[in-house]
Amino acid sequence: MNGVHDMGGMQGMGPIVYEENEPVFHSDWEGRVYALTRVLRAGGGKWNIDAGRHELELLPPAEYLRMSYYERWVARLPIQVLKTGFATQAEIQSGTPAPGSTKTTPQLTAEMVPAMIVRRASTRRDARVSPRFKVGQRVRARNIHPSGHTRLPRYARGKLGAVVQDRGVFVFPDTNAHFLGEKPQHLYSVRFAARELWGEQASPRDSVYIDMWDDYLERA
């Protein structure tokens, strides 16, 4: 969907400040929010990474821009808990389960965490899906503006590029975010010349490589 969260290519957002020796988490609460989110995502298919990303897109624009990265995660967390049915609004506010509520067995236990951190979660799928494009082929990013979630950046829509790598078959985020099925398809690394994206003021030597699914592309 179009919104302030799609910040690629936007101007006026200030410089990108590099933090030397940046820690994984700046505060303990950030680590706890990350852990809670991973536990919730492991809740038996009731949530997924794409649904979580879309929930961030639904935050009020002014709040989204004001918040830090993990502050957005904090704002999203109770919404996820409610939508997955793990707790009610009253339970979230009180911090205690309602009388007679069913106790859920965690899908993720402490013993499972070390292996999970090493393995990471992957959306790659071993599915027999024919690729629509091949390496070296000229393609155009589709000029679409879906009201739901998409990973197709606005600044690349309608632009010409070339496929440089077929990364394999992956879950399609646009449907997965709304629990409409994984719709696995090929994911490509597509090279766009900087001048194709930004105009003549860009360096002729620069390029941008964007990962794009089959449904984001059309033949040039």
N, C-alpha and C positions, 0 to 999 in steps of 0.2 A: 504494500500500500504506500501511497505517497504521504510523506510527513517529515517532520524535523529530524526524525531518527535516521533518515537516509541522508547522511551528511557528506558523503563522498562528492567531491567536486564543488562543494559550496564555499563561498568566500565570506570573510568577515567574522570567522569564528576564533580568531586569534592564533598565535603561533602554537605549534606542537612542542611542548617542553619535554626535553629528554631528562629523565631522572637517573643519574648514575647510581649503580648498585641498588636499584629499586627492589624492595622486598616483595614477596608474593602477596602478602596482605599488609596493609598499612596499620590496621588495628585488629585486635582479636575478634571483634564483632563481625568483621568481613569474612573471616574464616568460618565462623559459625553459620553465617547466612549461606555461604557456599555449600557447606556440609548439609544443611537442611534442604537446600534445593536439590542436591544430588540424591538424597534419600527420597524426596518427593517424586523425582523423575523415575526412580526405580519402583514406583508403586503399581506394578502389574499392568503396565500399558495405559494407565489413566492420564499420563502426561508424556510429553516428549520435548526435545530441545527446540523444535520449530514452534510448537505451541507456546513455549516459554518466551521465545523471541517476539512472537506476535503480541503477547500480552504486554511487553514493554512498549510496543508501538501504539498501544491503546492508552498509555499514560497521557495526561494533559500536556500539550506541547511546552508550555511555560515551565511546568514541573520537571519534565524530561530534561530540558536544557539546564535547569538549576541544579539538579541532583548529580551526585557523583555516581560512578559506575555501580557500586554496590548499594548505594541508596536506592537506585532503581530496582535492584533485586529485592530489597526490603519491602518496597511498595508492592511488588508483584507477588510476594510470597503468600500473604493472606488470601489474595484473589485465587491463586492456584489451589490453596487448601480448600476453599469453598467450592470451587468448580469440580474438583476431584471427589468431593463428598467425604473427605477425611475428617472434617470438623464443621460445626455450624458457626454462625457469626457470634452467637452467645458464648460458645465454648472458647472461641478465639479471644473474646473480650475478657472473659473470666479467667482463662488459663486453666480451667478444669473441665473434665468431661461431664456431659449431662448424665443424670441418673438413668441407669439402664442402657446406656449406649454400648454398642458392640466394640470390644477391644480388637484392634487390627494387628495381625502378626506382621512385623516389618519385613519387607522384601529384601532389605539390605541390613546386614548385621555388622558389628564392629570387626568381626573376624574376616569378613569379606573385603574390607576396605583396602588393605595393602595390595591385593591382587587387582582390585578395580582401578586403583591409581596407576598401576603399571600398564594394565591392558587398555585403559580408556574406553570410552564408548565410541563405536563406529557406526556410521549409517551406510557403509558399503554393503551391498547385497550380492549374493551368488545367484543371480537370476539370468536366465537366457533371454536377453533383450538385444535386438539388433540395433547397432548404432545408425543414426540418421546422417552422420557426417564423418569425414575422415581427415586425418592429419594432412595439412597443406591446403585444405579447402577454404575458399573465401566464403564468409558467412556474414549475415547481418543480424544484430541483436534486435529482437522484435520490439516495436514501439507500442507497448501495452501499459495500461495503468490499472491494475487490479485493485479492488477495494479490500481484498484480503492480503495475507502475507505473501511476500515474494522476496527472493534474493537477487533479483535483477536490478542493478542500480540505475537510477534515473539518468545519470550522465552518459551511460552507454547505450541507451535505447535508441534504435534507429541508426546506429553507427556500424561501419564496416570493419571487420577484423578477419583474422585467419586462425584456423585451428592448429595448435602446435603440439597438443598431446591429448590422447584419450585416457582419462584417469580410471575408467571402469564404470560399473553400474552403482548408483547410489539412490537413496530415498529422495523423492522429489519434495522439497520443503513446502511448496505452495499448497499441496493437498495434505501433507502430513500435519501441518500446523493446525488444520481444522478437522482432523480425524476423519478425512475423506479417503483414506487409503495411502499406502506408501508410494504407489505408482513409480516403481524403480525404473530408472533410465540412465543413459550414459551421461557422464559429466566430462566436460572438456576444458582444457586451458586454452583460452582464446587471446591472441595478441592483438591489441589495438594501438595503432600509432598515436602518439600524444597529440599530433596535429589534427588527427581525425576526431579526437575527443574535445580538444580545447581551442583549436583554431591555429592560425598562422603564428600567433605569439609563442606557441610552445616550441621546444627544441625539436628539430628534425631527427635527432639521435635517440629520443626517448620513446619508450613504449610502456603500456600498462597491460598486464596479464590478468585476466578475470576468469574465474571458474564459472562455467555456464552449462546448464542442463539442456537436453534436447529441446524441450518445450520453450526455451528462451531464444532459440535461433531459427533462422530461415535461410534458404539458399540466396546467395548474393547474385 
